[in-house]
Amino acid sequence: MKDADLYGGLVRLHILHHASREPVFGLGIIEELGRHGYKLSAGTLYPMLHSLEQAGYLRSSTRVVVGKMRRNYRITAKGRKTLAAAKEKVTELFGELFEDA
C-alpha cells in the first residue's frame, strides 16, 4: 500500500467540502490540493470526481470558459448529508490521533 492510498478518503472529503461552498473543477481542485502539499495528477483526480458523481455525491455540468469546455461539479443533497456525517466521524477519529499532542 502506498501512503497516497491512505489519503484518498481525505482528498474526497476535501473535494466535497469545496463543492459544498462553490462549484469546483478539476484543475482548480488540483491547485487547491497542491496548496496543502498534495500532488495529484489529472489521471488520479478525474477518476475520483467521476466516482463521486456516479455515487451521487456530486453533479456535473459543462460550461465554456475562455473558449474551452469546463466541467464543474456541485455537491448534491446526498453529498451534503454524507459530508456532515463524515465531519463528525473525522472529528472523533482525529481527536484520538492528537490526544497525546
Secondary structure, 3 states (H helix, E strand, C coil): CCHHHHHHHHHHHHHHHHHHHCCECHHHHHHHHHHCCCCCCHHHHHHHHHHHHHCCCEEEEEEEECCEEEEEEEECHHHHHHHHHHHHHHHHHHHHHCCCC
